[in-house]
Amino acid sequence: MVVPEPNALNSSLLYRSLGNRYPVATRAEGVYIWDAQGKRYLDFSGSAAVNLIGHGVPEVLDAVAEQAGKLEFVHSSQFTTEVAEQFAEELLKFAGSSFYGGRVFFTCGGSESVETALKLARQYQVEIGRPERFRTISRTQSYHGATLGALAASGNQRRRQIYLPMVKDPEAFGHISLPYCYRCAYGCDGSGCCAVQYANELERAIEESRGTVAAFIAEPVSGATLGAAVPPQGYWQRVRQICLENEVLLIADEVMTGCGRTGRNFAMEHWGISPDILVLAKGLSSGYMPLGAVIASKQVVNALEEGSGHFAHGFTYNAHPLAVAAGRAVLQQTHPMQLVSAANSDLPHSVANTLALELARLRACNSVGDVRGIGLLRGVEFVSDKQTKAPFAAEMNFSGKVAEASAGRGVLVYPMQGCVDGTAGDHLLIAPPAVIKKDQIAPACAALKESIVEVESEIKGNSR
């Protein structure tokens, strides 16, 4: 049976974009998704940097089915479950020695995980006798989630602007710059000499707060908002030092970068840094079930245990048995499937290394200003002029048009706008599953290049 493509006129769903026509996805396997018309798409963005293990892995599906056959749901205020206890223990080991003695709080996704981390950081400060500490510092051009608290912490102007009046106390959140060497605020030439200057913005923000900062939250490598901009060496080391000196908790938002995506268990390992709180989602279950997690260090947990003895927070579906069963099965497959090593672009024969080399060829396109990233998290930024780095006009939606043309060629990428100033600036995020093959990467990059050239030609033709 042929399923008609729904649109805003005949669908009962409230779409993200009400004027779009969406193909109906019917099945998926490995790195491919098929729609109802039989068209095959290569999932070159892992949907939204979600899927690392690939689609349709039997061991994950079987684990969910087995758990569903035993116990589908209990409330965490009344019961714990064997699968949640086991997964928490295994996840702490995966997080490394810095989190020995810590604990895990499971959620249903990244936004919930960020909300949990923000509340946990606040309660920690109260428990240790510092109730005046309530502020969270984050960075401009960051994105931490869609709920009001997570959105308030975010610096993504396009997503948060209309909701700012709903944030009860905007002073609870402050923002500093983040390293973006392609458009460096300190005039570096990509050498990374700006690392300390960017980090010292945090020190100044803490000083200006007069002792009210509870935590600093940031993505180790920028995600969708800035398209995989990697900070220069020395940045994270200095940030960690500042947090320790000022007794401010460091929250690493590894929703997009964690669970092997960058070629390490967690991206912070690239700089030898251990945060106080880890925020996870996306790759944690690779999208098989809605799942997120917050990993708290022993120091944070001890403050609650020795203080009030409870965490003043919770969700109906946190530690959902089916979701944690999916996450546990994904984690158990991570080593035998060699997902982390496949995502390690430092290894010369890895698929991540091949991806980096193939994407670099896009620099030959007239509109490609920068190609950046790490592991299997890559960004391509578009400009109207390579010399001046001038962006395309926002209303032109250059990245969206490229993504549409690429999907027409059977390659899915993740378009974003606003990387320059929150409104202007187009880029794509490339984040395929780690099970992608080398011989699948070159054709996908070739299709993407054809799509870029097509949009370039269309715009050039319209300007005449």
N, C-alpha and C positions, 0 to 999 in steps of 0.2 A: 504494500500500500504506500503510495506517495503522500507524504505529509506536507501540506502547504506551509510556506514560510509565514509566520505571524508577523504582524507589524502593529503600530500603535492603534490602528483602526479596528483590528479584529481580535486583539489579545485581551485577556482578563488580567494579565500581569502588568504591574507598574514597572516599566523599564527604567534603567538608568538614563537612557536617551530615548525620549518618547517618539522621536521621528525615525528611529532606526528600524531596519529590517534585520532580524536575527535568524541565521540558519538554525534548524533544529538538530542538536547533537543527539546521535542515537547510540554510538558505541565508541570505545577507545581501546587501544592496545599499544604498549610500548611508547613510542613518541608520536603516535598518530591518533587523530580524532576524525570520525566520519559523521557527516550530516545525513539528514533524511533523504537527500537527493543522491546519496552515494558518493559525494565528493570527499576526498581525503585531504586532511590538513596536517602538516607537520607542526607540532606544538613547540615552536622555537622560543617561546617565552615561558614555558611551563605554566601556562594560563597567565598568572600574575606572579611569577617566581614562586609557585607553589609546589609543583610536582618535580621531585628529584629522582624518585625511584622508578618512574614510568607508569603508564596506565595498565590496569588489568593484571597486576601481579597476583597470582593465585594464592600465595601464602597470606597476603594481607586480607583478601576477600574471605578466605577460609577462616581466618582468626575472628573476623567480625561475625560471620555466620555462626561459628561455634559459641561465641559469647552470647549472641542473641538467643541461641537455643537453651542457654542456662539461666541468664539473668539480663534483662534489657535495661532496667533502671531501678535505682534506689536513690533516695535523697541523702546528700552528704552530711546533713545534720543528724541523721539517724543511723547510717551504716557507712562502713568502708567496704571495699571489695578487694578480693585477692589480686585481680588484674591491675587495679590502680596502685596497690602497694608494690607489686612486682615492677611495674613500669617506672614508678618513682625512684625505686632503688637503682634500676638500670640506667635511668636518665642521669642521676647524680654521678654515677661512675663515668658516663659518657662526657659529662661536663668537666671532669678532671678533679685533681686533688684540692683545688681551691674551694670546692664546694662539698668536700667531705664534712659530714655533720650538719649539712644544710637540709632544706626540705623543699618539696615541690607542691605548688598549687596549680591544679589543672583548670583550664577554662575552655570556652568554645571557640576561641579565635584570638587574633592579634589585638583588636580593640579592647576586648575584655582583659587580656593579659596586661596591657598598658594601664588600664584603669586600676587593676589589682596592684601593679607595681607602684603606682603613684600613691595609693592609699597605704600600702605597706611601708613606703619610705616615710610618710607622714607619721604613721603610728609608731614606727621605730624611734623617731625623734622624741615623740611624747613619752614613750616608755623609758627612755634614758634621761628624762628630766629636762627636755628642751622643747616645751610646747610652743615657743615663739617661732620655731622653724616650720614653715608651711610652704614656702615657695619652691617651685621647680624651674630650673633653668634648662632650656633646650636650645635648638639652633634654628635660624632662619632656613628656609628651603628644606625643611624636614617634614616627614609625615609619620604620625604615630597612631592613627586610627580615626574612626568615624564617630565614636561617641563623644559627647560634649567635653569630657575631661581630656580624652586623648587628643581631640581636635584643638582644644585650647593649648595643649602642650606643643602641638605641631606648628611649624612655620609656613606651611603650604597655604599661601594666600588665596588661591583659587578655591580651595575646598573649605576654608574656614571663615571667609569674610562675612557672609550673610548671617552666620550664627554667632558672631562676636557679641551682639547685645544680650544673648542668652547666657553668656558666661558671667556668673554672679560676681566674681572678683577677678577681673583681668590682671590685677597686680600679683595674683598667685603664680603667674607664669611669665618668665622673662626669656628673651631670645638673644643669642649672640651669633656671630658669623660662623660659617663652617668652611673648611678648606675646599676650595674649588679652583684648582691651579690653572685650569683653562681660562678662567676669568678672575684671576687672583686680585683680591682687594688690596694686597700689599705689593703688587707689581712683580711677583716672582715670575721666572721664565720656565716654570715647570721643574726647577731644581729642588724644590721643597724647602727653600730657605725661609718660607713663611710659616713653617710649622709652629714654632714657639710663639710667634706673634698672634696667630689664631688662637692658640691655647691660652695665652695670657688674657684674652678677652673674658674667659671664664673667671679668672682671678679677680679682674676688675668688677665683674658683675656681682661676685660674692661679696666683695668689699663694700660696694654701693648698697647692697641689701641690708647692711647693718645687722648681720647675724640671723637673718630670717630664711636662708636657703636650706632646704632639706635634702635636695637631690639634684643631680644633673643627669638628664636622659638624652641619649643620642644613638644613632645608628652607626656601627663601626665603619661601614661603607654606605654612602647614601643610596637609598633605594629608588622608588619610582619618581620622586619629586626632582631629583637631580641626575638620575641616570648613572648610577655606579661610579660616582666620583670617589676615588681612593685617596685618603689623607696621606700627606708626606710623612716619611719616617721621622719620629720624634714628637709628633703631635699627640698621639695617645699616651705616650710615656709621660709627657708634661701634664696632660689633663689628669692622669691618675695621681700624679704627685700633688697637684693642686687640691684635688678632692680629699686626699688623705690629710694634707696639712690643715684643711679647713673643716674636717670632719663632716664632709658632705658625701652622701651616698652616690655611688656611680651606678646608674642603670643602663645596661647595654640592651638596646632594642635590636634583637637579632631575629625578629620576625621574618625578615627577608634573607638575611645573611647566614642564619644559623643552620645547624643540622647538616653540615657538609657542603653547603652551596658554594663556598669560596675555596674549597680545598683543604679546609681544616674543620674539625668538629664544630668550632665556633670561630667567627671571624676575628674576635679579639686576640686569638692565639697568634695571629700574624705579628702582633706587636708585643707579645709576652705579657699581656695585661689581663688581670682578673677583676671583673666588676663585682660589686656587692650584690647586685640583682641582675639576673638574666631574663629577658622577655622573649618568648618563643611562640611560634605558630607556623603557618604555611608548611614548610618542609617537615615539621614535626610529625604530621600524618600524611604528608604529600597529597593532601586534598581528599583522601579516602573517607575521612569523616571530619566534621568541624571540631578542631582541637587546637588549643593553645596551652601554654604553661608559663609559670613564673618560678624560677629557681632562686631561692634565697640562701645567702651564705649563712654559715653557722653563727656569725656575729649578729646578724639580723634576727635569726630565729631565737637565739639566746635572750635577746632583749625582750621579746614577747613572752617567752617561757618564764623568765625571772620577774617579769612585770605583771601585767593583767592576766596573762595566761590564756588569752584568746585573741583571735584576729577578727576585728570588727568589719567583716566583709563576707560576701558569698553570692553565688548565683545558683539558680535552680538546677542547672545542668552541669555544674562544675564536677569534674571527674566522672563524666558519663561513661558507664561501662563499655558501650560499643565504641565510643570515640577513643578511649585509652587502649582498648584492645587493638584498634587500627594502628595507633601510634606505636604501641609496643611491637607489633609485627613489622612495621616499617623499620624501627630501630634494629630489630634482630636481623633484618636483611641487609643493613647498611654495610657490614663488614664482608659477608660472603659475596655480595654483589659489587664490592670495591667501589662504592659510590663516592666516598671522600677522595680517594686517590684519582678517580676519573675526573673529579672537579678541580684537581690541583694543577693549575697552569704552570707551575714551576717544573713539573715533570715533562720532559721533552716529547714523550710519546702519548701523553694523555689527550682525551678528547677536548679538555679545556684549553690545552696548549694549541691544538689544531683550530679551535674556535677563535682564539685570539689572533692567530696568523691569518685566517681567512677573513675575519672582520676588518683587519687592518687594510685589506685591499679596497675597502669602501672609501678610504681617504682620497682615492682618485676621482670620486664624484665631486662635481662642482659645489654641491650644497653641503657636503660633509665637513664640518669644522673640527670635530674631535671624535675619536674612538677610544674608549677607556673601559676600565673595569678590572676584575680579578676573578679567577676561577670560572665558574659558570654564571657569573653575574656581570653583564656587559652593557654599556651604553653607547649610543651613536647620537651625537648632537648635530643638528642642522643649522646652517647659517646662510644668509643671503649674500654675504661677502666674506670670503676667507681672510682677507687682509684686515678688515676692520672688526670681524667677528659679529657683524650686525645680524640680529635675528630676523626671521621672517615676521611679517605682521601677524598678530595672534589670530585675527579673523580669517587668515588664509588657511589655518589648520594644516600646516605642511605635514607634520608627523602623522596626523590622522589619515590624510590622503595616502601617504606611503603605506601605512598599515592596511588600508583598504585594498590598495593595489597588490600588496603582498599576499593578503588573504585570497585574492582572486587567483593568485598563482599557487595557492595551497600551502602558504607559509604564514603562521600566526606570530605576530610580534606585538609588543605592548607600547602604544603611543602615549606620550604625555606632553603637556605644555606648561610654560611658566618658569623654566629653569633659569632664565636671565634675571627677571625681576618679580616673579610671581604671576605675571600675565604673559609676557612675551618669552619666546624661547621654546624650540621644539626638539624633542629627543625621543628615541626608542629605547626600550629595555629588552635585552636579549637574555633569556635565562632558560635554556632547554633542560630537559631531564638528563641526568648523568648517564643514562643508558643509550643516549644517542650515539650513533656510529660515525666514524670519521668520514665514511663515504656518503653520509647523509648531510654533513655540514657544508661541504663545498657547494652542492646544488642549492641548498637553502640560502646561502650567502649570495649566490649568483642570482637567484630569484629576487632577493631583497635589493640587490644592485639594480636590476632591471626595473624594479618598482620605483626606486629613487629617481632613476633617469627619466622614467615615464612622467613622474610628477614634475620634475624639473622642466621637461619639455612642455607640459601642459601650462605651467605658470609662465614660461617664456612666451608661449603662443598667445596667452591672454593679455600679456603686457604690451603687445604690439598695437 
